[in-house]
Structures are given as structure tokens and as C-alpha cells.
Amino acid sequence: MPVYEYIALDSGGRRQKGIVDAGSIVAARQKLRETEVFPVEIAETDDRKRKETADRSGAVHLFRKVGLRDLAAMTRQLATLIGAGLPLVPSIAALVAQIQHPVLKTTLARIKDEVNEGNSLTQSMSHFPEVFPPFYINMVSAGEASGTIDLVLDRLADFNESQQALRTKIRSALAYPIFMFFIGSGVLFFLVTFVVPNITNIFREMHQTLPGITVFLLVVSGFLKTFWWIIALILVAAIVGLRYAVRKTEQGRHRWDRLKITAPVFGPLNRKIAVARFSRTLGTLLQSGVPLLAALEIAKNVVNNLIVAEQIRLAAKDVEEGQSLSVPLSRNDFFPPIAVEMIAVGEQSGNMEAMLFRIADAYEKEVEANILLVTSLLEPAMILVMGVVVGFIVVSILLPIFEMNQLVR
């Protein structure tokens, strides 16, 4: 059935754009009027236009990525509409009319076209991997197969919301220390490169012999004032080189991921985040009817760490050979013993999904508590370091003044 793009006015005189499927332009106009929308312009969307729209959408994705918050809200709304008994295509059409995010709006419009043409929701979503990850698509596939698509979409929304909440807590906890670091660094740089030279020039004009600590401060000040741009270039080059090594080279990614889980302070924290993410993902997939091996394959990619993913892959291989999941997990050094014991209890009781959710809840609370502890220690540590540096600057300036007072006496 042809699909038409339209520009129309609603009953309140507000301008709106959208798409509608109908047998002809006349039928499309009639269909719009029945919904109290009055078309101003209407034209058929042919394959060339769809391709151009797809290209534009792909370009926009580079700058307007669909976040977890937008995806969770869309999923929750779609679950509500389908759960209320509305068919799939009208449900998606209703979302297209109200969603503001341009990429998500365009993607849903194209999914609606494909579902209208006879594709399943899973097939349609799989054409947009930049919006819907494999985890999402497999969940929808299990929901369509079991006839519980509305329940599965609700679980997907719960999962996305919990992941977004965890990210928000981590970012909000780290925001203040990072802000203090940059502000403090800027203040110290201003003191060393502008304030200190102006004060110490007075001593030089008096031809006074300066103490060693003051001379050292002047050397540092002169170096920063003259070569600050070289230091900035070195820092930028180091950051760009590190990002390239981590993202583009397998060896660099392995080293970085190993460092993330073995670092003294942040290593245990990253391990707990990975355990919580793995447990919640696996529990959500199993609860939605995805087989264990397929769920492990998906959960392996969700932890965002090659070292942990390799251990999950080896565990999945043992499960495929007939072992229970807790046995191979107990042999690696990543999963905490208490998490492995809880998984074993869940396997024995036949209620592993609920046990995985308990593990995720427990470790997410631990992550939140640990982040609060680390940030509470970072703030006084940063203040102490800044105090020591400022004290060094003050002493370096005051020593020549004291020496001048002694000479006057």
C-alpha cells in the first residue's frame, strides 16, 4: 500500500507533519479528515525518498544519538498502547505523531512502513542497529514468539530505566569532583603564570637574592607561561592516542579493559558494575523467554569489557556442553563467590531470574555506596592538594619579604 507524506493543520490550527498509508491520494486525504486533520500538502513517498530519508537519518545519528532515556520512554508508551488493545501499526503511528526526538521519530516512521508491508516488528527493528541494540531486538523477538509483546516491552522499559538511573547516579556523583579539579587547576595556573611573576618582579628590581624555593617557583612559572601551549598539545596528543589505542586496536582495548577491573580503587567498582549489568541483562532475557545460551551471548556484549566477556563466553561454552552456569562461573576470578552461590541456588530452585535480579539490585546498591565513599574522599583530598600548592606559593613569596625585613632591622 502506498505511503504518503503530508503537511496538515489540526483542529486548533497548528501545523504538523507525518505519514499516512492509503490506496490513493484521495483516500489519504479522506483518512486524514476522519482524524480531524486537514491536509495542506500531500505527496507519495517513493523508494528514492525513503533512501534519502535513510541517508539523512544515518547522518543525524552521528550527532543525535538515541539515548536510554528516550528509548525507555518510547518503549513504555508502546507497551501501554499495545497492552490497551490497540493494534501494532496504529500504536507505532501514535508514537510517531507525538515523539519529538528527530532520529527516533524518523526510525519509527520507517518501522511502521515496514510492518505495514508485512514484516514483523523484530525484522523491522533489526534494520536499525544504531537505535535498537541486539539485546533489545532479541527481547522483542521472544515477545512476538510468545505473544506477550506488551509484557516484554514493559520489561525492556524497566531495564533501560534502571540502566539510565545507574548512569545518572554515577555521573552526578563524579560531576562535583571533576568540576572542582578543572576550576582548581585553572586558578593555580593563573596564580603561577600571572600573579607570581608580577610580585617577584619587585624583588628582582631591588636586586635582592632570592631563596631557592622562590627561584624554583619562578622557573616553574616561566616554563608554564612560555611553553603552556606545548604542554596542552602533549596532553591533547596523549588523549587522542589513548582513545585510538583503546577503540581501534585489539591489544589496546584488552589492556584498557584489564586495567579497568584491576586498578586499586576503581577496579573493584568496575567489577561490581559489570556484575550488576550482566545479572540484570541475563535475568531480563531469561524472564522474557530467551534461551540461556542466546541470553549469555547477548549479556556478554552488554558488560562492555573484553576480559569479562571472554570469561562469559567460556562459561557459555561449558553450559553448552551440559554444565550448570554456576560451575564455570565459580572457576574464574571475576564473579564474586556470593554471586555465584546465589546463581547456584537459583538454578536448584528453578527461580534463577528472580535471583539474578536480586544480585543486580544488591550490586547496584553497593556501586552507589562505593561511589559516594570515593567522591567523599576525593573532595578533601583535592582540597588538601590545592592547599599544599597554594601554601607553597605563599611561602615562596613571603620568604623574600621576611628577609627584607631582617635586612632593614
Secondary structure, DSSP 4 states (H G I P E B T S, - for coil): --EEEEEEE-TTS-EEEEEEE-SSHHHHHHHHHHTT-EEEEEEE--HHHHHHHHHHHHHHHTTSPPPHHHHHHHHHHHHHHHHTT--HHHHHHHHHHH---HHHHHHHHHHHHHHHTT--HHHHHHT-TTTS-HHHHHHHHHHHHHT-HHHHHHHHHHHHHHHHHHHHHHHHHHHHHHHHHHHHHHHHHHIIIIIHHHHHHHHHHTTPPPPHHHHHHHHHHHHHHHHHHHHHHHHHHHHHHHHHHHHH-HHHHHHHHHHHHHSTTHHHHHHHHHHHHHHHHHHHHHHTT--HHHHHHHHHHHS--HHHHHHHHHHHHHHHTT--THHHHHHSSSS-HHHHHHHHHHHHHT-HHHHHHHHHHHHHHHHHHHHHHHHHHHHHHHHHHHHHHHHHHHHHHHHHHHHHHHHH-
